[in-house]
Amino acid sequence: MMHPHTEVRFINEMIGFGVVATQFIPRGTITWVLDPLDQVFTPQQVQRLTGPFQEVLDKYSFRDHKGRHVLCWDHGRFVNHSFKSNCLTTAYNFEIAIRDIHPGEELTDDYGYLNLTTPFEAYPEPGVDRRVVYPDDLLRFHDQWDAQLRDVFPQLSEVEQPLSPYMMERTFKEALYVSMGKRPMRSILSCYCEG
């Protein structure tokens, strides 16, 4: 489920649609959570789908650490890629804003941690050397992403979290313990899917 202060808007001809903040979202805010309405497909279920349905999954889903395709039921599937993303996934089935997001700003992910099955050539971004997202980017960049997460996790318990009622209570409590320094943060590398 996407943060309630977001909506889908047309970005431009090349990118298409994206998810944009309608109000200020402070750094440390949970911006997306996996919830029971999201559809989860095993690799075997995906193989049984016909071409058009597989294309929809390829375009709008990500793979979890077990290789299952996760298709968000709401506008979470419209979050676009950026090598300078303002949101990061975590090992706790939620994403977090790693910097302040202002009204009208697009919420973005680095698709490198979404377990793509084939390389993805990204829209060029100024000041960024990376041009392609590879299926093994989590293996190469997890240290960098973990450092960003460790830096922002303490904010989790300091800002309002409108998505907390949609999270498993145990998961939210664990994340709060991490934010308060009572538990170590699990690495984003635990999201990696082999093959």
NORVENKA-V281559 format. One record per residue. N is the residue number from 1. PHI is phi in whole degrees, 0 to 359 (none if undefined). PSI is psi as a letter, one per 30 degrees, with the letter a starting at -180 (none if undefined). NEAR is the number of other C-alpha atoms within 8 Angstrom. Layout:
N/PHI/PSI/NEAR
N/PHI/PSI/NEAR
This chain:
1/none/k/14
2/278/l/11
3/306/k/10
4/295/f/6
5/264/h/8
6/222/l/11
7/207/l/9
8/275/k/10
9/224/l/8
10/288/k/7
11/265/e/8
12/191/l/7
13/297/e/5
14/285/e/4
15/273/e/8
16/87/b/8
17/264/l/10
18/207/l/14
19/261/k/16
20/235/k/13
21/287/k/16
22/261/f/10
23/219/l/9
24/297/k/9
25/241/j/12
26/289/l/10
27/309/k/12
28/94/f/15
29/277/k/13
30/289/k/14
31/256/f/12
32/206/k/12
33/227/k/13
34/288/k/10
35/229/l/8
36/297/f/5
37/277/f/6
38/295/k/11
39/270/k/9
40/241/k/8
41/242/k/10
42/289/l/9
43/304/e/9
44/295/e/7
45/295/e/8
46/296/e/10
47/298/e/8
48/281/f/6
49/284/l/8
50/282/l/7
51/316/e/6
52/300/e/6
53/287/e/8
54/296/e/11
55/296/e/8
56/297/e/9
57/296/e/10
58/299/e/8
59/278/e/6
60/247/g/10
61/243/l/12
62/233/l/11
63/255/k/13
64/274/a/13
65/294/f/11
66/262/g/6
67/84/g/11
68/278/k/11
69/276/k/14
70/249/j/12
71/249/j/12
72/293/k/14
73/282/f/10
74/253/a/7
75/281/g/12
76/301/f/11
77/290/f/10
78/262/g/10
79/291/k/11
80/269/l/10
81/277/k/10
82/207/k/11
83/288/f/9
84/245/h/6
85/299/l/11
86/260/f/12
87/232/l/13
88/223/k/13
89/284/l/11
90/229/l/12
91/281/g/11
92/245/g/6
93/60/h/8
94/212/l/12
95/248/l/12
96/225/k/14
97/287/k/16
98/268/f/12
99/207/l/9
100/300/k/10
101/242/k/13
102/263/l/10
103/306/k/10
104/90/f/8
105/274/k/8
106/282/k/8
107/275/k/14
108/226/l/12
109/238/l/14
110/270/j/12
111/295/f/10
112/298/f/12
113/255/g/10
114/256/g/9
115/56/h/16
116/298/l/12
117/267/f/6
118/226/l/6
119/301/l/9
120/232/j/8
121/277/j/7
122/269/l/9
123/298/k/5
124/300/k/6
125/236/k/7
126/298/k/4
127/76/g/4
128/239/k/9
129/279/e/4
130/291/k/6
131/236/f/9
132/232/k/8
133/266/k/12
134/249/l/10
135/302/f/11
136/257/g/8
137/301/e/11
138/298/e/13
139/292/e/8
140/271/f/7
141/242/g/8
142/299/e/12
143/298/e/7
144/296/e/7
145/291/e/10
146/300/e/10
147/298/e/8
148/295/e/9
149/293/e/11
150/299/e/9
151/291/e/7
152/262/f/11
153/305/e/10
154/301/f/13
155/288/f/11
156/307/e/14
157/272/f/9
158/259/f/7
159/242/l/9
160/297/k/6
161/235/i/8
162/298/f/8
163/270/f/14
164/301/e/7
165/294/f/7
166/263/g/8
167/261/l/11
168/296/k/7
169/303/e/7
170/298/e/6
171/293/e/9
172/296/e/10
173/298/e/8
174/299/e/9
175/297/e/10
176/295/e/10
177/300/e/10
178/297/e/13
179/296/f/12
180/268/g/9
181/79/g/8
182/271/f/7
183/217/l/8
184/286/l/6
185/281/k/6
186/288/k/6
187/289/k/9
188/300/f/13
189/300/f/9
190/293/f/8
191/277/f/10
192/291/k/12
193/247/k/10
194/292/k/5
195/71/none/3
